[in-house]
Amino acid sequence: MRIALPKPRSLAAQLFAMQAVLIAVLVVGYALFSYVGDRSQAEAAAGRQATAVALSVADSPSVRESIRTADPSAALQPYALAVVRDTDIDFVTIMNPRGIRWTHPDPAQIGLPFRGHTAAALEGHTFTETYTGTLGPSVRAVTPVLDGDRIVGLVSAGIRVEEISQRAQGQLTALLAAAAAALGLGAIGTYVINARLRRHTHGMNASELSRMHDYHQAALHAVREGLLMLDGQYRVALINDGGRELLGVGPEEDVVGRPVAELSLPAPLTGALLASAPRVDEVHLTADRVLVVNTSPVSGGEQRGTVVTLRDVTELQSLMGELDSERGFTQALRSQAHEAANRLHTVVSLIELGRAEEAVDFATAELELAQALTDQVVAAVGEPVLAALLLGKTAQANERGVELVVTPDSRLDDGLLPDTLPARDLVTILGNLIDNAVDAALGGMGPRVTVTALTDAGAELILRVSDTGPGVDPDHTEAVFQRGFTTKPSGPGGRGLGLALVRQAVNRHGGTLTVTSAKDGGARFEARLPLRTPTVGAGSGTSTVSGGTA
């Protein structure tokens, strides 16, 4: 048999109970305090009322005249009862100086001694006291009756304590009614507030909220993708470990609460984060990464903030570049195979026609031409990856009708490049520069691309690519290296990323990238990369422009 354990009350219910108990305690405490205070005030008021009545009776001429008679009770008893009836007090007792009553609400008590103190009154003073007499506990005032300078009697007027309690209880009843109304209104207000709180907390109690917070923190830091949350004023409200890494924010740097414009991010990326419209799978470059950015505004009738997700596609972009190079190599080999087949058919046909000597001369000339190109590239660039890249790009350029030339001063021996300068980055830099130059040279007279690869006294690597294209519009000199800028028609995969990736790779290795006008009127791009110990961190390289093409 399973025992159903009571479900913990929600945080809203606990707050409601706490507030209800607090209001009840405050109301009851105030009611008790008010009751005690009201009772004390009622006793004081009763003493003042009794004193006033006693003084009035003692100062009445008819009372003094009745005292002089042989039977004072005959005239004073009706008078005292009338005073009691008209003044809303419980008794008026008139007595002789020895304390023998002349009047009493109970006629049977007339002639008996007064129960109370009279010494102060016999000395000519008026005083009040609480004393238990024949009518029970009462607050009474005792004052002398003067006939000239002689005390001829005493007057005591009083109100029973029971009557005082009834008056205080009446006030307490009214107070409790008001307190109950206040408690009811407070409970209703508390219920309304807590109902709203229950909606916001989805009825969860404090332990559930704490557990959800722990799960949230664990998931937030476990996700490798970058997560950034901005408030309505575009200040950083939250950033996880992945976001810090992708944006280059150190773990010791406190960025929460800072505007996103102060994070020193690239201008296009900052603009995307500040945009009110959502961004979907936008590619942005930082100093050393290629990021895919998605933004989603958080709104509930007003702009409350923005959720930003960041994905690192640097490796993917590099692999895509290598795949494009491999595709280029494959197309070049296919073209060369096609040309080789044509030449082989030509040689076979010449042999069939009985012109063997001409066939040998033709084949020898083609072999010498191909070998001369290979020898030229290999002799100039001993680094195998760059040599293979240049051979493939030469075949691609020739297929597109562009002559690709490696200058005689090119010299890059194998093993010269340090481990800090991987071949993948060199393929990114030189491959994109050559592709850009070939595209720019197409359509011109005598299209040609000139490539130079050499080292400057072993201190830095110089990669220079010139073309015979139209050059760079002076208005675009500052924009050629920005992501998305292009002067070419858009392709299926988009344009304007190649030169931006080149600048990113150059900056990552602390190099410089410049573009100037070539001698033949086109553009000349030059990348300089340090070969020795780099002293400039990632993202600190420079790019200058003074003419060229994109």
C-alpha positions, 0 to 999 in steps of 0.5 A: 500500500502506497502512502501518498505524501503531501505535496509541498505547498507552492512558494505562492501559497507559502507567501500567502500563508505567511502574509495572512498570519502576519496580518492576523498577528498585527491586527490582534496585537493592535486590538489587544493594545487598543483594548488595554489603552481604551480601558485605561482611558475609560477608567480615567474618563469615569474618574473625571465624570465622577469627580465632576458630579461629586463636586456639583452635588457638594456645591449645591445649596439645596444639599447644604440646606438639607443637611441642616434639617433634622432628617437629611435623607428625606430630601437628599435621597430623591435628589441623589437618585435624580442625579444618578438618573440624569448624569449616567453614573451608577451611584451618588452617596451623601454622608455625614462627616463620620461616613454614615450614609444619608443616600444610597441606590439601595435604600437598605444601605441608608444609615450604614457606614460608607465603604471606602476611604474618606480621610483625604476628603475630611482634610478638604481634598477631592480624590478618586479611587477604585474600591469594592463597595456594596455595588461591586468594584467601582471608580469613585470620587469623594469630595467634602461638603463645605458650609463656610469653613466647616465640613458638614458632609461628604459626597461620593459619586462613582461608576462601576468597573463592570460598566467601564468594561462594557464601554471598553468592550463596545469600543473593542467590538467596533475595533475588532470589526474594523480589524476583521474588515482590514484583515479580509481586505488584506487577505484578498489583496494578498490572494490576488498578488499571490495568484499573479505570483503563482502564474509567474512561477507556474505553481512551483514551490521554493525547492522546485524553483531552486532545483530548476535554477541549478539545472538551468545553470548546469545546462547553461555552462554545459552547452558548447554553443554561445548564448548571450541574453540582452535586456531591453537597453541592450545590456548584457544580462547573461552570457555562458562560457561558450559565449565568452569563448566565441566573443573573446571575453575572458572569464575574469572580465565582468561584462554583465550589465555592460552595453553590448556596444562596449564589448569591442566586437566587430562593427557588423556583429555589434550591429546584428546584436543591436538590431530589433529585427531577428537575424537568422543564420547570419555569418559574422567574422571576429578576429579569429573565428567565423560565427553563425549568429541567430537573434530572437527578440523577447517581447511581451507587449514591449521590448524586453530583451534579445536572446542571441545564439552563437555557433562556431563554424571556423573549422567548417569554413576551413574544411569547405575552403579545402573542399573547394580547393580539392574540387578545383584540383579535380576539375583541373585534373579532369581538364588536363585528362581531357586535353591529354586525351586529345593530344594522345588522339593527335599523336595516334592519328599522326602515326596512323598517317605515317608521320611518326617523326611529327608525332614524336615532335608534337608529344615531346613539345607538349611534355616539355611545356608541362614539365617546364611549368611544373619545374618552374613552380616546384623550383620556386616554391618548395613547400609542398602544399603551396606548390600543389595549390599553385599547380592546381590554380594554374590549371584552373586559370588556364581552363578559364582563359587566364594566364597564371604566372609565378614570378622568378623572384619567388623562393619558398623552400620546404621546411621553412614555415614554422609550426605556428603557421599551418598550411591550412591558413596559407591555403586560405590566404593564397587560394582566396587571393588567387581566386579573387584575382582570376575573377577580376582578370576575366573579361580583360585583354590578355588576362593574367594573374601574377603570384609571388611567394618569398621570404624576407631574410627569413623574418616574414613570409610575403604572398603577393597576387596581382591581376590585370583587372579593372582595379578597386573603386576608390570609394570601396577601398575601406570596404573590400575586406568587409564580409559581404562586400563584392562587386560580383554577382551572387552565387548559390553559396553567397559572395563577399567572404573570401577577402574577409577570411584572408584578413582574418587569417592574416590578423590571427598570425599578427601579419599585415594585408595591403592592396595597392594598384598594380603596374598593369592597372589592376590590383595587387594584394600583399600579405606579410606574415611573421615567420619568427616568434609573433609578438602580436596577438590574434586579431591585432594585425592590420589591413590597409587599402589604396586601390585594388579589386574585390 
